[in-house]
Amino acid sequence: MKKENFIRISSSIGAFAVVIILWQICVKELGFFKHTLPAPSDVAVYLWNAIFDATLPKAIWVTIKRLLLGYAIGLCVGIPTGMLCARFRVFNDTIGILALGLQALPSVCWVPLAIMWFGQTEFAMLFVVVMGTVWSMILATVHGVKNIPPIYLRAASTMGSKGMHTWLYVVLPASFPSILGGMKQGWAFAWRSLMAAEIYVTILTGFGLGQLLHYGRELLDMNQVIGIMFTVILIGLLVDKALFSPLEARLRKKWGISK
């Protein structure tokens, strides 16, 4: 590990450690927020017990399965649809405008519709996640394709590229930086959508993190509420650092933006 990376990581860990220590002192020693905010030590005890009795690992697995399936469908639908919107005006004037409008719709608004259409089922969860992903992907793909330098397409045409070859080997790679940004944003929207769905939709096929968060509120168990919120944040950070950050770094290096 490089020295500068070690310093950055150490600084981040140190800053978070200071916040946790101050939090612990304020609640346990000074009695601040005693009835509204649990101490970090109490949250840690809940998380340990939830891991030990497999409640938390099972909930994480159920949530991740739902998220990955819905996110994958959103990518498979959003990227080709965005390509069509960028290529054909009729698609851009219909689906493109629809995507622009629905992108502004909060994810939780899809939950009542999903329940009325699909009931308390996994399909309701899947629908909400897909709706949280697909519109971001359409808009990001359209933006990426429309901002490709024209010289790329002219050079490809001069060298004999046309049709699907141009789309696969010129348009898609050139627009990938924007698509990657849409993938990152779509993941965040899908994550939020699923949490909203799991809070409001209770099904017996599996209890996810959203359900645990909801039950913590119902039971007035602040340790569970804060513990699940911490778990959701941690998973989001891990996905960003393990998946999207390396892809972005590799992309910047490929395009000569960084070494």
Residue frames as qw, qx, qy, qz and C-alpha x, y, z in Angstrom:
[[0.000, 0.888, 0.460, 0.000, 0.00, 0.00, 0.00],
 [0.382, 0.551, -0.034, 0.741, 1.31, 3.43, -0.95],
 [0.302, -0.173, -0.504, 0.791, 2.18, 5.79, 1.85],
 [0.222, -0.054, -0.041, -0.973, -0.33, 8.44, 0.76],
 [0.616, -0.265, -0.572, -0.472, -3.13, 5.87, 0.58],
 [0.557, -0.257, -0.692, 0.380, -2.21, 4.62, 4.04],
 [0.101, -0.082, -0.311, 0.941, -2.34, 8.16, 5.38],
 [0.417, -0.158, -0.294, -0.845, -5.75, 8.77, 3.79],
 [0.667, -0.287, -0.662, -0.186, -7.21, 5.56, 5.19],
 [0.465, -0.207, -0.604, 0.614, -5.72, 6.20, 8.63],
 [0.067, -0.028, 0.124, -0.990, -7.11, 9.74, 8.66],
 [0.555, -0.237, -0.432, -0.671, -10.59, 8.52, 7.73],
 [0.670, -0.289, -0.676, 0.101, -10.56, 5.79, 10.38],
 [0.332, -0.111, -0.470, 0.810, -9.26, 8.24, 12.97],
 [0.247, -0.143, -0.058, -0.957, -11.96, 10.80, 12.19],
 [0.672, -0.291, -0.504, -0.458, -14.74, 8.19, 12.47],
 [0.611, -0.199, -0.660, 0.390, -13.22, 6.85, 15.69],
 [0.094, 0.013, -0.318, 0.943, -13.30, 10.35, 17.21],
 [0.479, -0.212, -0.248, -0.815, -16.96, 10.76, 16.25],
 [0.730, -0.264, -0.615, -0.139, -17.88, 7.39, 17.81],
 [0.476, -0.123, -0.583, 0.647, -15.94, 8.16, 21.01],
 [0.113, -0.074, 0.150, -0.979, -17.63, 11.56, 21.36],
 [0.617, -0.236, -0.441, -0.607, -21.01, 9.92, 20.68],
 [0.680, -0.226, -0.675, 0.175, -20.34, 7.33, 23.38],
 [0.285, -0.071, -0.466, 0.835, -19.28, 9.96, 25.92],
 [0.287, -0.162, -0.071, -0.942, -22.27, 12.22, 25.19],
 [0.708, -0.265, -0.445, -0.481, -24.81, 9.42, 25.66],
 [0.774, -0.223, -0.562, 0.188, -23.24, 7.25, 28.36],
 [0.485, -0.116, -0.409, 0.764, -21.30, 9.75, 30.46],
 [0.032, 0.008, 0.091, -0.995, -23.13, 13.04, 29.98],
 [0.261, 0.428, 0.791, -0.352, -26.63, 11.64, 29.43],
 [0.297, 0.421, -0.202, -0.833, -27.34, 13.61, 26.26],
 [0.610, 0.215, -0.493, -0.581, -29.99, 12.10, 23.93],
 [0.213, -0.211, 0.919, -0.257, -30.36, 9.21, 26.38],
 [0.549, 0.318, 0.664, -0.395, -33.97, 8.51, 25.43],
 [0.624, 0.690, 0.046, -0.364, -33.68, 9.17, 21.71],
 [0.578, 0.658, -0.482, -0.002, -30.24, 7.93, 20.65],
 [0.941, -0.326, 0.012, 0.089, -28.51, 4.74, 21.83],
 [0.296, -0.774, 0.505, 0.240, -24.82, 4.61, 22.64],
 [0.529, 0.543, -0.604, -0.247, -22.49, 3.03, 20.07],
 [0.069, -0.280, 0.932, -0.219, -21.71, 0.24, 22.53],
 [0.581, 0.223, 0.611, -0.490, -25.41, -0.70, 22.72],
 [0.687, 0.572, -0.165, -0.417, -25.71, -0.69, 18.94],
 [0.277, 0.520, -0.806, -0.051, -22.61, -2.88, 18.71],
 [0.347, -0.079, 0.867, -0.348, -24.17, -5.38, 21.15],
 [0.710, 0.416, 0.304, -0.480, -27.31, -5.56, 18.99],
 [0.578, 0.626, -0.439, -0.285, -25.26, -6.09, 15.82],
 [0.019, 0.407, -0.907, 0.109, -23.18, -8.79, 17.46],
 [0.497, 0.110, 0.760, -0.404, -26.28, -10.66, 18.65],
 [0.692, 0.547, 0.092, -0.462, -27.99, -10.24, 15.26],
 [0.433, 0.589, -0.660, -0.175, -24.93, -11.67, 13.51],
 [0.151, -0.287, 0.915, -0.240, -24.55, -14.48, 16.04],
 [0.538, 0.254, 0.717, -0.363, -28.18, -15.68, 15.67],
 [0.331, 0.135, 0.735, 0.576, -27.99, -15.26, 11.84],
 [0.227, 0.785, 0.502, -0.282, -30.78, -12.67, 11.73],
 [0.062, 0.823, -0.194, -0.530, -28.61, -10.00, 10.11],
 [0.190, -0.309, 0.782, 0.507, -26.77, -12.23, 7.58],
 [0.303, 0.426, 0.845, 0.113, -30.08, -13.70, 6.38],
 [0.194, 0.860, 0.322, -0.344, -31.62, -10.24, 6.00],
 [0.058, -0.687, 0.437, 0.578, -28.57, -8.97, 4.09],
 [0.263, -0.052, 0.878, 0.396, -28.68, -11.97, 1.74],
 [0.290, 0.639, 0.710, -0.055, -32.41, -11.52, 1.04],
 [0.116, 0.889, 0.078, -0.436, -31.96, -7.80, 0.33],
 [0.149, -0.553, 0.605, 0.553, -28.88, -8.26, -1.86],
 [0.347, 0.200, 0.873, 0.279, -30.62, -10.94, -3.97],
 [0.261, 0.801, 0.521, -0.140, -33.57, -8.64, -4.61],
 [0.025, -0.860, 0.151, 0.487, -31.30, -5.72, -5.36],
 [0.271, -0.364, 0.721, 0.523, -29.02, -7.54, -7.80],
 [0.353, 0.394, 0.821, 0.215, -31.91, -9.02, -9.77],
 [0.190, 0.885, 0.384, -0.182, -33.80, -5.74, -10.10],
 [0.134, -0.792, 0.311, 0.507, -30.62, -3.79, -10.85],
 [0.361, -0.140, 0.785, 0.484, -29.58, -6.25, -13.56],
 [0.323, 0.623, 0.700, 0.135, -32.99, -5.99, -15.22],
 [0.037, 0.929, 0.137, -0.342, -32.81, -2.20, -15.02],
 [0.234, -0.583, 0.537, 0.564, -29.41, -2.22, -16.77],
 [0.361, 0.120, 0.841, 0.384, -30.55, -4.66, -19.47],
 [0.228, 0.774, 0.589, 0.055, -33.61, -2.51, -20.21],
 [0.100, -0.912, -0.078, 0.390, -32.15, 0.96, -19.63],
 [0.331, -0.490, 0.502, 0.631, -28.96, 0.84, -21.71],
 [0.300, 0.247, 0.758, 0.524, -30.52, -0.45, -25.00],
 [0.079, 0.836, 0.543, -0.008, -33.51, 1.87, -24.54],
 [0.205, -0.825, 0.077, 0.521, -31.17, 4.80, -24.03],
 [0.353, -0.187, 0.641, 0.656, -29.32, 3.85, -27.22],
 [0.217, 0.556, 0.731, 0.331, -32.61, 3.87, -29.12],
 [0.066, -0.913, -0.324, 0.239, -33.55, 7.26, -27.66],
 [0.283, -0.662, 0.307, 0.622, -30.20, 8.70, -28.70],
 [0.301, -0.043, 0.742, 0.598, -30.45, 7.26, -32.22],
 [0.006, -0.489, -0.724, -0.487, -34.12, 7.79, -33.12],
 [0.119, -0.215, 0.129, -0.961, -36.03, 11.01, -32.50],
 [0.637, -0.355, -0.412, -0.546, -39.36, 9.23, -32.08],
 [0.733, -0.296, -0.553, 0.264, -37.99, 7.31, -29.09],
 [0.343, 0.018, -0.325, 0.881, -36.34, 10.40, -27.64],
 [0.266, -0.259, -0.090, -0.924, -39.57, 12.41, -27.93],
 [0.756, -0.359, -0.347, -0.423, -41.59, 9.71, -26.17],
 [0.859, -0.297, -0.349, 0.229, -39.58, 7.41, -23.93],
 [0.486, 0.217, -0.256, 0.807, -36.87, 10.03, -23.39],
 [0.245, -0.484, 0.043, -0.839, -39.34, 12.61, -22.12],
 [0.814, -0.431, -0.283, -0.269, -41.08, 9.95, -20.00],
 [0.791, -0.086, -0.372, 0.478, -37.74, 8.96, -18.46],
 [0.217, 0.354, -0.200, 0.887, -36.92, 12.59, -17.72],
 [0.497, -0.503, -0.053, -0.705, -40.22, 13.05, -15.90],
 [0.894, -0.342, -0.264, -0.119, -40.20, 9.76, -14.00],
 [0.628, 0.221, -0.438, 0.603, -36.58, 10.28, -12.94],
 [0.071, -0.414, 0.287, -0.861, -37.81, 13.08, -10.68],
 [0.751, -0.413, -0.239, -0.456, -40.43, 10.85, -9.05],
 [0.307, -0.554, 0.688, -0.354, -39.31, 9.73, -5.55],
 [0.303, 0.159, -0.933, -0.111, -38.76, 5.99, -5.33],
 [0.167, 0.151, 0.821, -0.524, -41.24, 5.53, -2.50],
 [0.525, 0.314, 0.031, -0.790, -44.05, 6.67, -4.84],
 [0.513, 0.222, -0.734, -0.386, -43.75, 3.39, -6.76],
 [0.019, -0.071, 0.934, -0.351, -44.51, 1.31, -3.67],
 [0.519, 0.271, 0.490, -0.646, -48.32, 1.86, -3.46],
 [0.650, 0.460, -0.316, -0.516, -48.62, 1.16, -7.20],
 [0.320, 0.332, -0.887, -0.021, -46.53, -2.01, -6.87],
 [0.233, 0.037, 0.844, -0.481, -48.68, -3.27, -3.99],
 [0.615, 0.384, 0.245, -0.643, -51.92, -2.64, -5.93],
 [0.621, 0.492, -0.477, -0.379, -50.58, -4.35, -9.04],
 [0.564, 0.292, -0.770, 0.067, -48.66, -7.27, -7.55],
 [0.785, -0.550, -0.213, -0.187, -49.81, -7.50, -3.92],
 [0.465, -0.754, 0.460, -0.066, -47.48, -8.44, -1.09],
 [0.963, 0.173, 0.145, 0.147, -45.13, -10.43, -3.34],
 [0.608, -0.341, 0.328, 0.638, -41.55, -10.51, -4.56],
 [0.410, 0.532, 0.479, 0.565, -42.76, -9.07, -7.86],
 [0.130, -0.966, -0.210, -0.082, -43.72, -5.88, -6.04],
 [0.556, -0.674, 0.240, 0.423, -40.17, -5.61, -4.66],
 [0.601, 0.058, 0.518, 0.605, -38.68, -6.31, -8.09],
 [0.251, 0.786, 0.439, 0.355, -40.90, -3.74, -9.80],
 [0.252, -0.961, -0.040, 0.105, -39.87, -0.97, -7.40],
 [0.589, -0.493, 0.390, 0.507, -36.16, -1.72, -7.81],
 [0.523, 0.324, 0.554, 0.560, -36.40, -1.79, -11.62],
 [0.094, 0.905, 0.338, 0.241, -38.29, 1.50, -11.64],
 [0.406, -0.871, 0.104, 0.257, -35.60, 3.01, -9.44],
 [0.596, -0.326, 0.504, 0.533, -32.86, 1.93, -11.86],
 [0.576, 0.421, 0.584, 0.388, -34.09, 2.05, -15.43],
 [0.197, 0.952, 0.224, 0.064, -34.80, 5.78, -15.82],
 [0.336, -0.822, 0.338, 0.310, -31.33, 6.79, -14.62],
 [0.602, -0.132, 0.656, 0.437, -29.77, 4.37, -17.07],
 [0.474, 0.686, 0.495, 0.245, -31.82, 5.66, -20.00],
 [0.034, 0.999, 0.020, -0.033, -30.91, 9.29, -19.33],
 [0.462, -0.672, 0.473, 0.334, -27.22, 8.51, -18.70],
 [0.638, 0.118, 0.644, 0.405, -26.97, 6.49, -21.90],
 [0.361, 0.842, 0.357, 0.181, -28.66, 9.20, -23.97],
 [0.167, -0.958, 0.175, 0.153, -26.32, 11.81, -22.50],
 [0.586, -0.437, 0.570, 0.375, -23.27, 9.67, -23.20],
 [0.606, 0.355, 0.603, 0.378, -24.17, 8.88, -26.80],
 [0.253, 0.918, 0.273, 0.136, -25.14, 12.45, -27.69],
 [0.205, -0.936, 0.257, 0.127, -21.86, 13.82, -26.32],
 [0.823, -0.052, 0.386, 0.414, -19.56, 11.54, -28.32],
 [0.051, -0.635, 0.326, 0.698, -17.16, 13.69, -30.39],
 [0.760, 0.557, 0.090, -0.324, -18.31, 13.53, -34.04],
 [0.252, 0.695, -0.655, -0.159, -14.74, 12.84, -35.15],
 [0.427, -0.214, 0.868, -0.133, -15.00, 9.35, -33.61],
 [0.697, 0.422, 0.528, -0.239, -17.94, 8.42, -35.83],
 [0.520, 0.794, -0.206, -0.239, -16.40, 9.97, -38.92],
 [0.017, -0.606, 0.793, 0.059, -13.13, 8.13, -38.32],
 [0.550, 0.004, 0.819, -0.166, -14.98, 4.85, -37.80],
 [0.690, 0.609, 0.280, -0.274, -16.97, 5.39, -41.00],
 [0.320, 0.794, -0.470, -0.213, -13.80, 6.14, -42.94],
 [0.112, -0.425, 0.898, -0.014, -12.29, 2.84, -41.75],
 [0.427, -0.014, -0.800, -0.422, -15.36, 0.92, -42.90],
 [0.011, -0.208, -0.854, 0.476, -17.27, 0.56, -39.65],
 [0.404, -0.163, -0.252, -0.864, -21.05, 0.74, -39.90],
 [0.717, -0.312, -0.490, -0.385, -24.26, -0.55, -38.33],
 [0.823, -0.552, -0.117, -0.063, -23.95, -2.68, -35.21],
 [0.780, 0.083, -0.185, 0.593, -20.16, -2.72, -35.48],
 [0.132, 0.544, -0.105, 0.822, -20.10, 1.06, -34.95],
 [0.587, -0.635, -0.058, -0.500, -22.51, 0.84, -32.00],
 [0.924, -0.347, -0.132, 0.097, -20.64, -1.99, -30.28],
 [0.793, -0.035, -0.035, 0.607, -17.06, -0.90, -30.90],
 [0.263, 0.357, 0.017, 0.896, -17.29, 2.90, -31.15],
 [0.362, -0.602, -0.168, -0.691, -20.48, 4.31, -29.63],
 [0.800, -0.520, -0.291, -0.065, -20.71, 2.05, -26.57],
 [0.724, -0.156, -0.237, 0.629, -17.04, 2.41, -25.47],
 [0.215, 0.355, -0.001, 0.910, -17.05, 6.18, -26.11],
 [0.445, -0.568, -0.150, -0.676, -20.24, 6.68, -24.10],
 [0.723, -0.243, -0.622, 0.175, -19.22, 4.33, -21.30],
 [0.240, 0.073, -0.458, 0.853, -17.99, 7.08, -18.91],
 [0.423, -0.186, 0.023, -0.886, -21.48, 8.54, -18.85],
 [0.779, -0.177, -0.511, -0.318, -23.06, 5.09, -18.66],
 [0.565, -0.043, -0.666, 0.485, -20.85, 4.24, -15.68],
 [0.078, -0.108, 0.335, -0.933, -22.06, 7.38, -13.93],
 [0.653, -0.158, -0.224, -0.706, -25.62, 6.27, -14.65],
 [0.737, -0.087, -0.669, 0.038, -24.86, 2.81, -13.28],
 [0.308, 0.010, -0.601, 0.737, -23.59, 4.34, -10.05],
 [0.332, -0.072, 0.149, -0.929, -26.61, 6.61, -9.75],
 [0.722, -0.100, -0.467, -0.501, -28.95, 3.77, -10.71],
 [0.578, -0.063, -0.755, 0.305, -27.44, 1.59, -7.99],
 [0.033, -0.004, -0.489, 0.871, -28.06, 4.30, -5.40],
 [0.534, -0.041, -0.086, -0.840, -31.66, 4.77, -6.56],
 [0.722, -0.063, -0.650, -0.231, -32.24, 1.01, -6.64],
 [0.390, -0.019, -0.733, 0.557, -30.87, 0.69, -3.10],
 [0.204, 0.028, 0.338, -0.919, -33.18, 3.45, -1.82],
 [0.633, -0.028, -0.362, -0.684, -36.13, 2.03, -3.73],
 [0.647, -0.075, -0.759, 0.013, -35.65, -1.40, -2.22],
 [0.174, -0.049, -0.660, 0.729, -35.38, -0.03, 1.30],
 [0.416, 0.025, 0.089, -0.905, -38.67, 1.84, 0.80],
 [0.703, -0.011, -0.539, -0.463, -40.31, -1.29, -0.62],
 [0.538, -0.045, -0.800, 0.262, -39.11, -3.53, 2.19],
 [0.048, 0.005, 0.516, -0.855, -40.35, -1.09, 4.82],
 [0.534, 0.117, 0.085, -0.833, -43.85, -1.00, 3.36],
 [0.811, 0.144, -0.421, -0.380, -44.19, -4.48, 1.82],
 [0.442, -0.414, 0.747, -0.274, -44.13, -7.41, 4.24],
 [0.834, 0.224, -0.383, -0.328, -43.86, -10.85, 2.61],
 [0.838, -0.414, 0.335, -0.114, -43.12, -14.26, 4.05],
 [0.894, 0.393, -0.086, 0.196, -40.62, -15.26, 1.37],
 [0.692, 0.050, -0.226, 0.683, -37.87, -13.40, 3.21],
 [0.255, -0.938, -0.183, 0.147, -37.30, -10.53, 5.60],
 [0.614, 0.485, -0.062, 0.620, -34.75, -8.03, 4.37],
 [0.372, -0.054, -0.335, 0.864, -32.98, -5.11, 6.00],
 [0.233, -0.322, -0.163, -0.903, -35.93, -2.81, 5.36],
 [0.687, -0.457, -0.484, -0.292, -38.24, -5.12, 7.27],
 [0.649, -0.260, -0.473, 0.536, -35.81, -5.28, 10.18],
 [0.141, 0.129, -0.108, 0.976, -35.68, -1.49, 10.20],
 [0.462, -0.396, -0.322, -0.725, -39.47, -1.31, 10.20],
 [0.744, -0.412, -0.526, 0.006, -39.80, -3.87, 13.02],
 [0.483, -0.076, -0.392, 0.780, -37.26, -1.93, 15.06],
 [0.155, -0.247, -0.020, -0.957, -39.47, 1.14, 14.77],
 [0.649, -0.392, -0.455, -0.467, -42.58, -0.87, 15.67],
 [0.773, -0.350, -0.466, 0.251, -40.86, -2.27, 18.77],
 [0.179, -0.963, 0.104, -0.171, -39.33, 1.12, 19.69],
 [0.858, -0.301, 0.168, 0.380, -35.92, -0.58, 19.61],
 [0.190, 0.949, -0.195, -0.159, -33.51, 2.22, 18.76],
 [0.454, -0.501, 0.689, 0.262, -30.54, -0.14, 18.89],
 [0.622, 0.285, 0.700, 0.206, -32.05, -2.14, 16.03],
 [0.386, 0.893, 0.226, -0.056, -33.00, 0.97, 14.04],
 [0.033, -0.897, 0.397, 0.190, -29.53, 2.54, 14.28],
 [0.562, -0.314, 0.735, 0.213, -27.83, -0.83, 13.78],
 [0.638, 0.467, 0.589, 0.167, -29.70, -1.53, 10.54],
 [0.272, 0.959, 0.012, -0.079, -29.10, 2.02, 9.31],
 [0.279, -0.734, 0.574, 0.230, -25.39, 1.53, 9.96],
 [0.641, 0.007, 0.738, 0.208, -25.49, -1.79, 8.05],
 [0.547, 0.745, 0.379, 0.044, -27.20, -0.17, 5.05],
 [0.075, 0.956, -0.251, -0.132, -24.58, 2.62, 4.97],
 [0.467, -0.521, 0.680, 0.217, -21.73, 0.12, 5.28],
 [0.683, 0.288, 0.645, 0.185, -23.01, -2.02, 2.39],
 [0.412, 0.897, 0.163, -0.005, -23.36, 1.09, 0.22],
 [0.122, -0.874, 0.442, 0.161, -19.79, 2.14, 0.98],
 [0.605, -0.256, 0.726, 0.205, -18.41, -1.35, 0.31],
 [0.661, 0.543, 0.502, 0.127, -20.16, -1.57, -3.07],
 [0.259, 0.963, -0.058, -0.038, -18.84, 1.85, -4.08],
 [0.238, -0.779, 0.567, 0.126, -15.26, 1.17, -2.96],
 [0.598, -0.167, 0.770, 0.145, -15.12, -2.44, -4.23],
 [0.573, 0.473, 0.639, 0.198, -16.97, -2.05, -7.54],
 [0.326, 0.905, 0.252, 0.101, -17.51, 1.48, -8.84],
 [0.229, -0.901, 0.283, 0.235, -14.35, 3.18, -7.59],
 [0.563, -0.277, 0.651, 0.428, -11.99, 0.65, -9.28],
 [0.525, 0.559, 0.577, 0.282, -13.98, 0.92, -12.51],
 [0.112, 0.989, 0.097, -0.028, -13.81, 4.71, -12.42],
 [0.394, -0.734, 0.441, 0.333, -10.07, 4.63, -11.68],
 [0.605, 0.024, 0.683, 0.409, -9.45, 2.21, -14.54],
 [0.408, 0.772, 0.453, 0.180, -11.55, 4.35, -16.87],
 [0.068, -0.977, 0.106, 0.173, -9.68, 7.54, -15.93],
 [0.497, -0.498, 0.591, 0.394, -6.38, 5.77, -16.54],
 [0.593, 0.323, 0.661, 0.328, -7.55, 4.44, -19.90],
 [0.295, 0.877, 0.321, 0.204, -8.64, 7.89, -21.04],
 [0.561, 0.308, -0.149, 0.754, -5.41, 9.46, -19.78],
 [0.291, -0.838, -0.119, -0.445, -7.10, 11.55, -17.08],
 [0.538, -0.731, 0.391, -0.150, -4.98, 10.04, -14.29],
 [0.299, 0.541, -0.786, -0.007, -1.91, 7.86, -14.00]]
